């Protein structure tokens, strides 16, 4: 696997969640700066040694509700 993509979203209860696309890896963080290290740690724990991605991309999704 050459690239692993994570979807980073604000959690309803506060903080942030990061979910890998296509691979069962999930983690959370309290601040927007923390997902970077949390994702690295989660990948180390859940991906077999030697099969790690060379690139990890974080896609931040922010939902906003607008009223007319």
Backbone torsions as a table, in degrees:
resi	resn	phi	psi	omega
1	UNK	NA	121.9	-177.7
2	UNK	-93.1	-21.6	-177.8
3	UNK	-145.3	138.8	177.4
4	UNK	-124.5	128.8	-176.3
5	UNK	-111.3	130.7	176.8
6	UNK	-114.4	138.1	173.8
7	UNK	-96.8	116.3	-178.8
8	UNK	-105.0	122.9	-177.8
9	UNK	-131.7	154.9	173.0
10	UNK	-70.7	133.2	178.9
11	UNK	-84.0	143.1	-179.2
12	UNK	-58.4	-33.2	-178.4
13	UNK	-88.1	2.6	-179.5
14	UNK	110.0	156.1	-178.1
15	UNK	81.7	-159.6	-175.1
16	UNK	-138.3	150.9	172.6
17	UNK	-118.0	149.9	176.9
18	UNK	-131.0	121.3	-176.6
19	UNK	-123.5	126.8	178.0
20	UNK	-73.2	144.6	176.9
21	UNK	-92.3	121.6	177.3
22	UNK	85.4	-3.9	179.9
23	UNK	-137.3	136.9	-177.0
24	UNK	-77.4	68.9	177.3
25	UNK	-125.4	128.0	-175.6
26	UNK	-142.6	141.7	176.8
27	UNK	-152.5	171.1	179.4
28	UNK	-136.8	166.4	180.0
29	UNK	-155.3	156.3	-178.6
30	UNK	-83.5	-35.7	-177.3
31	UNK	-121.5	166.5	-178.7
32	UNK	-68.3	-24.1	179.3
33	UNK	-78.0	-27.6	-174.2
34	UNK	-72.0	-27.2	-178.4
35	UNK	-58.0	-28.4	-179.6
36	UNK	-57.4	-51.6	-179.3
37	UNK	-73.8	-37.3	179.8
38	UNK	-62.1	-38.9	178.2
39	UNK	-66.8	-44.2	177.6
40	UNK	-58.5	-44.9	179.4
41	UNK	-63.5	-42.8	-179.4
42	UNK	-64.7	-40.3	178.8
43	UNK	-63.8	-42.9	178.2
44	UNK	-60.1	-36.7	-177.6
45	UNK	-77.9	-31.2	-170.7
46	UNK	-108.5	-8.9	-178.3
47	UNK	-113.2	135.8	-178.2
48	UNK	-61.4	139.3	177.4
49	UNK	-56.1	139.1	-179.4
50	UNK	90.1	-11.5	179.3
51	UNK	-114.1	10.8	-179.6
52	UNK	-61.9	153.7	177.0
53	UNK	-74.8	149.4	175.1
54	UNK	-81.7	-24.1	-180.0
55	UNK	-132.3	134.6	173.1
56	UNK	-118.7	122.5	178.9
57	UNK	-106.7	136.7	175.7
58	UNK	-111.2	121.2	176.4
59	UNK	-106.7	112.5	-179.7
60	UNK	-86.2	123.7	178.7
61	UNK	-113.3	125.2	179.3
62	UNK	-123.4	120.7	-178.4
63	UNK	-95.4	130.8	176.3
64	UNK	-127.7	138.5	178.5
65	UNK	-106.8	123.7	179.3
66	UNK	-109.0	142.0	174.5
67	UNK	-107.6	147.3	-178.7
68	UNK	-67.9	NA	NA
